[in-house]
Amino acid sequence: MTANQFQLTSGSGETSAVVTATGEIDLANVGEFAKLLTQAAESGSDVTVDLTEVSYCDSAALRELFSVAATAKLNLVVPATGSVPTLLRISGLDKVATVTIVD
């Protein structure tokens, strides 16, 4: 994991907190990802997670995203191509979160 693999930008007023991730999210680093997701969810009712630079997510990452969706409005920003949009669709996460696909 690189030092800047996960970043949290706090929301203010009408703006949701944003967690930005890059690279792979798996069992080796999901703890740090979960920590930032929890902080983001505690700062407001909306959480945006930017996954546009994520190349791989495993079930541990999905579990954390589902956990946030259970307590806050979850907005996911994902790339148009790659495995992430497919993973969200197969897991059903796209049914409990708002998904924005970007090119």
C-alpha positions in Angstrom: 0.0 0.0 0.0 1.3 3.5 -0.8 0.9 6.3 1.6 -1.6 8.1 -0.6 -3.7 5.1 -1.8 -6.7 6.3 0.2 -7.6 9.9 0.9 -10.5 11.5 2.7 -11.8 14.9 1.8 -14.2 16.2 4.5 -17.6 17.5 3.4 -19.0 20.8 4.5 -22.6 22.0 4.4 -24.3 20.4 1.4 -21.1 18.7 0.2 -20.6 15.0 1.1 -17.3 13.6 2.4 -15.2 12.0 -0.4 -13.0 8.9 0.0 -10.7 8.5 -3.0 -9.0 5.2 -3.6 -6.4 4.1 -6.1 -4.8 0.7 -7.1 -6.1 -2.5 -5.4 -8.4 -2.8 -2.4 -8.0 -6.2 -0.8 -7.6 -7.9 2.6 -4.1 -6.5 2.9 -5.3 -2.8 3.0 -9.0 -2.9 3.6 -8.5 -1.8 7.2 -7.3 1.6 6.1 -10.1 1.9 3.6 -12.7 1.0 6.2 -11.2 3.6 8.6 -11.7 6.4 6.1 -15.1 5.2 5.1 -16.2 5.2 8.8 -14.8 8.7 9.3 -16.6 9.9 6.2 -19.9 8.3 7.3 -19.6 10.0 10.7 -19.1 13.4 9.2 -22.5 13.4 7.5 -25.3 11.5 5.9 -23.8 11.3 2.5 -20.5 9.6 1.5 -19.0 9.6 -2.0 -16.4 7.0 -2.9 -14.3 7.7 -6.0 -13.2 4.3 -7.4 -12.2 5.6 -10.8 -8.5 4.7 -10.2 -9.2 1.3 -8.6 -8.0 -1.7 -10.6 -9.2 -4.4 -8.2 -11.6 -4.9 -5.3 -12.2 -8.1 -3.4 -15.0 -9.1 -1.1 -13.5 -7.3 1.9 -13.8 -4.0 0.1 -17.4 -4.8 -1.0 -18.3 -5.7 2.6 -17.1 -2.3 3.8 -19.0 -0.5 1.0 -22.2 -2.4 1.9 -21.6 -1.4 5.5 -21.5 2.3 4.7 -24.6 1.9 2.4 -26.5 0.5 5.4 -26.0 3.7 7.5 -25.5 6.5 5.0 -26.3 7.6 1.4 -23.5 6.0 -0.6 -22.4 7.5 -3.9 -19.9 5.6 -6.0 -17.9 7.1 -8.9 -16.6 4.3 -11.1 -14.8 4.0 -14.4 -16.8 2.9 -17.5 -14.5 0.0 -18.1 -12.7 -2.5 -16.0 -13.8 -4.9 -13.3 -15.2 -2.5 -10.8 -18.6 -1.7 -12.5 -19.1 -5.5 -13.1 -18.3 -6.3 -9.5 -20.8 -3.7 -8.3 -23.5 -5.1 -10.6 -22.9 -8.7 -9.7 -22.8 -8.0 -5.9 -25.9 -5.9 -6.0 -24.2 -2.9 -4.5 -25.5 -0.8 -7.5 -29.0 -1.4 -6.0 -28.2 0.1 -2.6 -25.8 2.9 -3.7 -25.9 5.6 -6.4 -23.4 4.7 -9.1 -22.0 7.3 -11.4 -20.0 6.0 -14.4 -17.3 8.2 -15.9 -15.3 7.8 -19.0 
